[in-house]
Amino acid sequence: MRYRIIMHWREAAMRQRRVIINTDAKNEADDQFAIVHGLLSPTFDVRGLIPAHFGTRRTRRSMEESREEIDLLLELLKMTGSVTVANGAAAALPDERTPADSPGARLIIEESKLASDGDPLYVAFLGPLTDMATAILLDPGLVRRPVVVIWIGGSGYRGYDEGPGIEFNLSNDIHAANVVFDSGITVWQVPRDVYTKVSVSYAELEERIGDAGPLGRYLIEQLHEWNAACHPAPIESRSLGDSPAIALMLFPQSGNLRVTPAPRFGADGSYLPGSNHPIRVAEEIDVRFLLADMFAKIRAFGRERAS
């Protein structure tokens, strides 16, 4: 019954936010939560999902693996065929002038043409910015349209970033990040020192969505499997670092966003002087709102599927 109410909200909403989610879905175990959260949010009109590459460290077919994971999630959500899926580029840009054309980049271009000041297009990037940079290179006029790019990526600005080395999403296409940040398009960035704070424990996951049917079980089990395969030390938690992009689209005031001039990125991921175009950088995310909303929607979906 409660999930029927949520679906009624979806049908009755006077206004929906037009959204595209670009995701390196099989890179780790957190994109899955963000994708599901977005698809279960009634105020989102999801115009498409774009599977993204995640480099060649673990596989030579990373974009294809992201596509397979998206297809699996749509099956678990009983949404197969009801959401557009347009493949992104298979690899990073070779330089800052050459696009990596793809159906995903073309989808961004076409949807941007439908945007208006009262109805902007939000494009959330949970991995590299390859497809956004390609869309800009193919259609430079895109940067003057009401499009908001929300990117999970880049190291922290405040001098105490916790991650070692270059931030992962940035590392998979520095050229693309420079194209986007130099372009003047509206950018909301969620850097590593912020997105890593969206942590959940195994115990919390089990308590919140352990009984939420096949979808809940899959989300938990794939997270356990990823930790077991990729962490040599015992661990019982995971940062759902991609989920702030969904929270910011649901409720922009759920993040403290600081306006700053857009930087450029060095080969080592460092911040360099860039354009004077303003971007917004998240300094804090309302994690309570994010997790509570996501878990409630997954539980409601599980109850509805069981009834």
C-alpha positions in Angstrom: 0.0 0.0 0.0 2.7 2.5 0.9 4.6 1.9 -2.4 1.2 2.4 -4.2 1.1 5.8 -2.5 4.6 6.6 -3.7 3.6 5.6 -7.2 0.5 7.9 -6.9 2.8 10.7 -6.0 4.8 9.9 -9.2 1.6 10.1 -11.3 0.1 13.1 -9.6 3.2 15.3 -9.3 2.7 18.7 -10.9 6.4 19.1 -11.5 9.1 16.5 -12.0 12.8 17.2 -12.3 14.3 16.0 -15.6 17.3 13.8 -14.8 19.9 11.7 -16.6 22.2 9.4 -14.5 25.6 8.6 -16.0 27.1 5.7 -14.0 30.1 3.4 -14.0 27.7 0.9 -12.4 30.0 -2.1 -12.1 33.0 -0.3 -10.8 32.3 -0.7 -7.2 29.2 -1.4 -5.1 27.7 2.1 -4.4 26.4 3.1 -7.8 23.7 0.5 -7.5 22.2 2.2 -4.5 22.2 5.6 -6.2 20.6 4.2 -9.4 17.9 2.5 -7.4 17.3 5.6 -5.3 16.9 7.7 -8.4 14.6 5.4 -10.1 12.3 5.1 -7.1 12.1 8.8 -6.6 8.7 10.1 -7.8 9.8 13.7 -8.4 12.4 12.4 -11.0 11.5 12.1 -14.6 14.5 9.9 -15.5 15.2 10.7 -19.1 17.9 8.0 -19.4 20.6 6.0 -17.8 24.1 6.1 -19.4 26.5 3.3 -18.6 30.0 4.7 -18.3 33.5 3.2 -18.5 35.8 3.0 -15.4 39.2 2.6 -16.9 41.2 -0.6 -17.6 42.5 -1.5 -14.2 40.3 -4.5 -13.8 38.7 -5.1 -17.2 38.9 -4.2 -20.8 35.1 -4.0 -21.1 34.2 -1.7 -18.3 31.4 0.2 -20.1 29.8 -3.0 -21.2 30.0 -4.3 -17.6 28.3 -1.1 -16.4 25.5 -1.7 -19.0 25.0 -5.3 -17.8 24.7 -4.1 -14.2 22.1 -1.4 -15.2 20.1 -4.0 -17.0 20.1 -6.3 -13.9 19.0 -3.5 -11.7 16.1 -2.6 -14.1 15.1 -6.2 -14.0 15.0 -6.3 -10.2 13.0 -3.1 -10.3 10.6 -4.5 -12.9 11.5 -1.5 -15.1 13.0 -3.3 -18.1 12.1 -1.5 -21.2 10.5 1.5 -19.4 13.7 3.5 -19.0 16.0 4.6 -21.8 19.5 3.2 -21.6 22.1 4.7 -23.9 25.7 3.4 -23.8 28.4 5.9 -23.1 32.0 6.0 -24.4 34.1 2.8 -24.0 37.2 4.8 -23.0 38.5 8.2 -21.9 39.0 11.1 -24.3 42.4 11.0 -26.0 42.8 14.8 -25.5 40.8 17.9 -24.8 39.7 18.5 -28.4 38.6 15.0 -29.5 35.1 13.7 -28.5 34.4 10.1 -27.9 31.0 9.9 -29.6 28.4 7.7 -28.2 24.6 7.2 -27.9 24.9 8.5 -24.3 26.5 11.7 -25.3 23.9 12.2 -28.0 21.2 11.6 -25.4 22.6 14.4 -23.3 22.6 16.7 -26.3 19.0 15.9 -27.3 17.6 16.3 -23.8 19.5 19.5 -23.3 17.6 21.0 -26.2 14.3 20.4 -24.4 15.5 22.2 -21.2 14.2 25.6 -20.2 14.9 28.0 -17.4 11.9 26.7 -15.5 12.7 23.1 -16.4 16.4 22.5 -16.4 18.1 19.2 -17.2 20.1 17.6 -14.3 22.9 15.2 -15.4 24.4 13.2 -12.5 27.9 11.7 -13.1 28.8 8.9 -10.8 32.1 8.2 -12.6 34.2 10.0 -15.2 33.0 13.1 -17.1 33.7 11.6 -20.5 30.2 11.7 -21.9 29.5 15.2 -20.7 32.8 16.5 -22.3 31.9 14.7 -25.5 28.5 16.3 -25.6 30.1 19.7 -25.1 32.7 19.1 -27.8 30.0 17.9 -30.3 27.6 20.7 -29.5 29.3 23.7 -27.9 26.0 25.6 -27.6 25.0 23.1 -24.9 26.9 25.1 -22.3 24.4 28.0 -22.8 21.4 25.8 -22.1 19.9 25.3 -18.6 21.9 22.1 -17.7 23.2 21.3 -14.3 26.1 18.8 -14.2 26.5 17.1 -10.8 29.8 15.3 -10.5 31.0 12.9 -7.8 34.8 13.3 -8.2 38.0 15.2 -7.5 40.0 15.4 -4.3 39.1 17.6 -1.4 39.8 21.4 -1.5 40.3 21.9 2.2 43.7 20.4 2.9 42.6 17.3 4.7 41.3 15.0 1.9 41.5 11.5 3.2 42.1 9.6 0.0 45.6 8.6 -1.2 46.7 9.7 -4.6 44.5 10.9 -7.5 40.8 10.6 -7.0 39.4 7.6 -8.9 36.7 9.1 -11.0 39.0 12.0 -12.1 41.8 9.6 -12.9 39.6 7.8 -15.5 39.4 10.9 -17.6 41.3 14.1 -16.7 40.9 15.5 -20.2 37.1 15.3 -19.8 37.1 17.0 -16.4 39.1 19.9 -17.9 36.8 20.2 -20.8 33.7 20.4 -18.6 35.3 22.7 -15.9 36.6 25.1 -18.6 33.3 25.2 -20.5 31.2 27.5 -18.3 28.4 25.0 -17.9 26.8 24.8 -14.5 28.8 22.4 -12.3 28.0 21.1 -8.8 31.0 19.1 -7.6 31.0 16.6 -4.7 34.7 16.0 -3.9 36.2 12.9 -2.2 36.4 14.4 1.3 32.6 14.8 1.2 31.4 11.8 -0.6 33.4 9.4 1.5 31.4 10.4 4.6 28.2 8.7 3.4 29.1 5.5 5.2 26.8 2.6 6.1 27.5 -0.6 8.1 26.5 -4.1 7.3 24.3 -4.1 10.4 22.5 -1.0 9.3 22.0 -2.3 5.8 20.6 -5.6 7.2 18.2 -3.7 9.6 17.0 -1.2 7.0 16.6 -3.2 3.8 17.5 -6.8 4.6 13.8 -7.8 4.3 13.1 -5.7 1.2 12.8 -8.6 -1.2 15.2 -9.6 -4.0 16.2 -6.0 -4.6 17.3 -5.4 -1.0 19.1 -8.7 -0.8 21.0 -8.0 -4.0 22.1 -4.6 -3.0 23.5 -6.0 0.3 25.1 -9.1 -1.1 26.9 -7.3 -4.0 28.3 -4.8 -1.5 29.6 -7.7 0.7 31.1 -9.4 -2.3 32.9 -6.3 -3.5 34.4 -5.6 0.0 35.5 -9.2 0.3 37.2 -9.2 -3.1 38.8 -5.7 -2.8 39.7 -5.2 0.9 42.5 -7.3 2.3 41.6 -6.3 5.9 38.3 -7.3 7.6 35.6 -4.6 7.0 31.9 -4.3 7.8 31.0 -1.0 6.2 31.0 0.9 2.9 30.7 4.5 1.7 27.8 5.0 -0.6 29.8 7.8 -2.2 27.7 8.2 -5.3 24.4 8.8 -3.5 25.0 12.6 -2.8 24.3 13.2 -6.5 20.8 11.9 -5.9 20.2 13.8 -2.7 21.3 17.1 -4.4 18.8 16.5 -7.2 16.0 15.6 -4.8 16.7 18.6 -2.5 19.5 21.0 -3.4 19.5 22.4 0.1 20.6 19.1 1.4 24.1 20.1 0.6 26.2 23.1 1.6 27.5 24.4 -1.8 30.3 26.9 -1.9 30.8 29.0 -5.1 34.4 29.0 -6.3 36.2 29.7 -9.6 36.5 26.5 -11.7 40.0 24.9 -11.5 41.8 22.8 -14.0 43.3 19.4 -13.1 46.9 18.4 -13.3 48.0 15.0 -14.5 48.4 14.0 -10.8 44.8 15.2 -10.0 45.9 18.4 -8.3 44.0 21.6 -8.6 45.5 24.3 -10.9 44.4 27.8 -11.8 41.6 27.6 -14.3 38.8 29.6 -15.8 36.9 32.3 -13.9 33.6 30.4 -14.5 31.9 29.8 -11.2 31.2 26.3 -10.0 29.6 25.0 -6.8 31.5 22.7 -4.5 29.8 20.6 -1.9 31.4 21.0 1.6 28.8 18.9 3.4 25.8 16.6 2.6 22.8 15.9 4.8 23.6 12.2 5.2 20.6 11.6 7.4 18.2 12.8 4.8 19.9 10.9 2.0 20.0 7.5 3.7 16.6 7.7 5.4 14.9 8.6 2.1 16.7 5.9 0.1 16.1 3.1 2.6 12.4 4.1 3.0 11.9 3.9 -0.8 13.7 0.5 -1.1 11.6 -0.9 1.8 8.4 0.4 0.3 9.2 -1.2 -3.0 10.0 -4.5 -1.3 6.7 -4.5 0.5 4.8 -3.7 -2.6 6.4 -6.5 -4.6 5.7 -9.0 -1.8 2.0 -8.1 -1.6 
